[in-house]
Amino acid sequence: MPTSPPARRRPTWPELPLAVRVAVEERLGARVERWASNDGGYSHGLASVLETSAGERVFVKAADSSNEFTQWLYREEARRVVALPRSVPTPRFRWAATLDAAPGDAWEVLAFDAGTGRPPRQPWRADELAAVVGLAGRISDHEIEPGALPEAADELPTGHWDELAAGEHPGLDTYDPWVATNVERLGALAATAGEAVRGGSLVHGDLRGDNALVEQGPDGLTAVAVDWPNAARGAAFVDVVGMLPAVRLEGGPEPEDVLAAHPLRPGTDQGAVTVFLAALTGYFLASSLRPPPPGIPHVRAFQRAQGEVCVAWLRRRLGE
């Protein structure tokens, strides 16, 4: 079973332009004395825990103007994280700023309290998987008022099965032949995914092992979520279902085995789960067949591996 791609190297604190470092320290109100880089994930920017002369630990993310998509993600996160209820299990957001390093070189910077936990181990341990599935449940327990966050139904990627059926992404025949044989039927199933994911729950939108921190506390293992640019309002099952392909790749159980051990909340529409999975499968398949995005060549392999998990899972749910 393939695993998630190796960690990427991000810029480190000393590599940031002096003007940006000075501006960050001014906002922190203290000098940065030590730093540790988090090289996981897929964005290009700085992601470091900074330890200051005031004895604080602050997690800072920063991206320069050459990384337009990463900057957009950071702006979205800053816009959405302030709408989260205070009781959401996530480190406290401190501030966001656009800082000029030089004319024409603006940096987007976000600062949070540094989480005290660590990413789940790979391969997944049963207790840590239970903690992160429980985290997804705690997130979805928060009811979100209409308009407070974007609707997951409106942000769900669409049209991927149509692209695959039209042959826009050569290479579909490198997947299980069942996919090409049923591409139009699967596209019709996925077409209703928008309605399938409607709901009033908080959705993280990208909950995986690299976006969670686990920690042993006095009452057992707990987990918190980080990275919220995709926060939305939707169905309570979205985060659990969405994370399971990556869990499988990282040495965890088969998705249906996870759901058997950690059932979705009572009343969950199982048909809606299958429809969402069909949409997710189309997204991973079509994305994996595109050219790699600049600076992130390994993401296509990760998407392909998740697509393969999704195909097998979808066949199982459809009884095929």
N, C-alpha and C positions, 0 to 999 in steps of 0.2 A: 504494500500500500504506500503510495507516495506521501511525502510529508510536505508541510508548508515550506516556502522558500527560505533560504538563509537570510539572516539579518542584513540589512543594508547599512552602509556607513553614512551617517548624517554629519553635517558640519558641527563642530564642537564650539563651546563657549569662547575659547581663545581665538577661534577663526572668524568670529563675527567682527564686522567693522567696529573700530573704536567708538565711533559716534553712537552706534546702536548699543554697545555695552554700557557706555556712560549713561545713556537715556534710560536703559533698563534699571541700572543701579539707582538712578535718581528716583524712579518710580517705586523701587523696593525700599528706598530709604536706608540703604546699607550697602557695603561693598560685598561683592561675590568673592568668597575665599576658597571654595571648593566646588567642583561640578562633576556630574556623572551623566554620560550620554545614554539615552535609550535608543538603541539602533534597530529596534523592531518596527513593524508597520511598513507602510508603502509611500508615505509622503516624503518630500525632499528636504524638509526644513530641519532646523535645530529642534531637538526634543530632549531637554536636559533637566535634571534636578540640580538646582543651584542652592548652595549653603552659604548663608550670609553672615556678616560680622555681627548681626543682631541675633544670631542663633536660630534663624528660621530656615526651613527647607521649602523651596518654591519650585514648582514645575513650570518651565517656560518653553513655549513653542514659538518659533520664528521662521519666516520664509521671506526671501528677497523677491524683487519684482520679476526675476527670470522664471519664477515658479508660479505662473498665473493661477493654475488650477489649485495648487496648495494654498495660495493666498485666498482664493475664493472659499475654500473649505474653512479656513480660519475665520473669515468674516461671517460665514454662516454659523459656525459654532458659537461665536460671540453673540450673534443675534438670537440663537435658539436657547443657549444655556441659561440665559437670564429668565426665560419663561418656565424653567423647570420648578416644580414645587420644592420647597426647602427640605422636605423629608426624603427626596430622591437619594439613593445611596451612591453618592459621587463626591469626589473632593471639591471643596468650595472654589468657585470661580472668583478671581480677584479683579482682573482688569484686562482690557484689550487696548491696543494702541497702534497707530501707524507712525513709524519712526523713520526719519530720513537719514540715510547713511551718506548720501551725496545727491546732487541734482539728478533726478531721474531714477534714483535707486531707493525706493520706499520699501520698508520692511513691515510686514504684519506680525504683531507680537501678541501672544496671549499668556496670561499667568494664572496659575491655580495653586492652591495648597498642594503640596506633594503628598501623594498617597503613601501610606506606611506599609502597604502590602507588596506583593510580587506577582508577576504573571503566573498563571497555572503551569505546572510542569508538563512536559511532553515526554513520553506518551501520557495521556490524561490518566489521572488517578480518580478512582470512583468518588472519593470524598470531595475532591476539588471540582469535579464535574457536577456533583450534586449542589455544591455551593453556587456555581455559576448559573445552573438552571434555576436554582432558587432566587438568584439575583434577578434573572429575567422575570420571574413571577412578582418579585417585589417592585420592579419597575412598572409592570403592567397593572399593578394594584392602584396606581395613581390615575385617577380620572382627570381628563384634560377638557377644559371648556372649548367649544367650537371657536376657532379663530385664534386661539392662543399659540398654536403651532400649525405648521402645514399638515394637510391630511395625507396619510400614507397612501391612500388610494390615488391621490393626484401626483405623487412622486414615484410611484411604481414604474420601473422601466417597462415600456411596451413596444410591440412591433418586432421583437426579435424572431419569433417563429415565422412571421411573414417574410423577413429577410432570409431566413434559412430556406424556406420553401421556394423563394425566388432565386436561390443559388447565389445570393450576394456575397456569401462567405465560403469560398471553396475550402473543402476539407471535411465537410459533414460526414463523408463516407469513411473517415478515420474513426468515427464513433461506432457504437453498437448499431448494426444494420437496422434494428428495430426502430431507431429514431427516424431515419430517412423514410422508412416504410410508412410511418405514422405521423409525419411532420405536419400535415394539414389538420389531422384530428387533434393533435396535441396543441396546435395553435388555436383551434377553436375552444379547447378547454381553457387555455391560459387567457383567452380574451375576456373572461369574466373576473379576472383577478382583482381588478379595481374594487368591485363590489365585495369580493371575498375578504379583503383586508380592511373594510370599513369598520370603525368602532370608536369607542371613547377613551381607550386606554393610552397611556404614554408608551411610545415605541422608541427604543434607542436607535434602531435602524441599521446597526453594524456591529452587533454584539458577537464578538469572538474572543478567543483566548488572549489575543494581543490587545484587546480593549477592556480587559478586566484585571483586577488585582485581588488576590486572595490573601487572607491573613488569619492566623490562629488567635482567637480571642478567648476570654474567660468562659463564654457560652458556646464555644465551638468555632468551626471554620466559617468565616464570613467573606463576602466579596463586595466590591464596589465597581462601578462602570466608569470608564473614561472615554473621551473623544465623542462629542455629541453633534457633529455637523449635520447628521441625518435625523435628529430628533423629530418625531412626528406624532400625530394622533391617529390611532388605528386599532386593529384587532389585537386582543391580548396574546394570541399565539404567535405573532409574527417574529418576535425575537428568538424564541426557542427554536422554531422551525428553521429560521434563517441561519442559525449558528451550527446546526448539526452536520452539514457537509464538511465544514472545516474541522469540527470535532473528530469526525471519522478519519480525516486525513492525518490528524495529529495523534493518531494511536488510540482514539476513543472507540466506543461501541458503534455498531450499526445504528442509524437514526431511529428505526422502529424499536430497537431494543432500549434506547434512551427513553423514548416515549412510553414504553411499557413500564420502565422503572420509575419514571417521573411523569405521570399522566398530565395532559393539559387540563385546564380547569373544567369542572363539570359544565356541560352545556355547549362546549366547543363544537362548532359545525365541522365535522370531519371532511365533508365535501369541500368546504372552503379551504381547509388545510391542503388538500390535494390540488386544488386549483392554484393556490399560491405556489406550491412546489412546482407545478407545471410552468408557471411564469419564471420562477427562479432558474429552472433548468434551461429554458430558452435563453435567458440572460447569460448564463455561464457558457453555454455552447457558442452562441454568436460572438460573445466577447473574446473567447479563447481563440477564435479563428481570425480575428483582426490583427493587423500589425501591432507590435508592442508600442506602448506610449513612450515618449522620450524620457529617458532616465529611469524607467522601471521595466526593463526587459523581462524580468522573471515573473511579472504578474500574470502573463498569459498562461504560463505553465500551471500556476496555482489555480487560475480560473478553469483550465481544462480538467485538472484533477478533481475540482469540486463538481464540474459538469458530469464527469463519469460517475461520481457518487450519486448525484441527483438522478441520473438516468436509471441506475439500478434501483434506487429508492422509489422513483415514480412507477417503474414497472411493478414493483412489489405492491404498491398501494392500489394500482389498477388491476392487480391479479393477473399480470401477464409475464 
